[in-house]
Each structure stands twice: as structure tokens, then as C-alpha cells.
């Protein structure tokens, strides 16, 4: 299942947000979310900053509920 990624603002590297989705429509995602990054900081992100690994594009997939990894 593809991970939802953002760019860490401190290290400028892609990092997982802790969310995974088999299908993705970031345009349907509202609000912001926060997570503790591997750099140690808590980052707040929203759909504008996120993308899915494995080449999924937001407009190409039906909306799904985001699920926390490991749940």
C-alpha cells in the first residue's frame, strides 16, 4: 500500500507521514495533520504538500479514508 509523503522542511528529504492508502484523492482531503518526523520535529501538513509513492496522482483515483500505518 503506497505511503503518503511530504518533504521535511528541515532536511529537504521525502518522509512518510505515517498514512497509507491503496487509492488516493488528495483533493478530497480536508484540513491538516501533524506527525513526528525522523528529524525529531513535529510537522503539520495538508494535501497541497503531500504526494503518494509509486507514482499515484491525486486526480486519478477515487477518494478513500486515510488510515494510519499499522492499524
HELIX and SHEET records of a PDB file:
HELIX    1   1 UNK A   26  UNK A   28  5                                   3    
HELIX    2   2 UNK A   47  UNK A   49  5                                   3    
HELIX    3   3 UNK A   58  UNK A   60  5                                   3    
SHEET    1   A 4 UNK A  51  UNK A  52  0                                        
SHEET    2   A 4 UNK A   2  UNK A   7 -1                                        
SHEET    3   A 4 UNK A  14  UNK A  21 -1                                        
SHEET    4   A 4 UNK A  67  UNK A  68 -1                                        
SHEET    1   B 2 UNK A  33  UNK A  36  0                                        
SHEET    2   B 2 UNK A  42  UNK A  45 -1                                        
END                                                                             
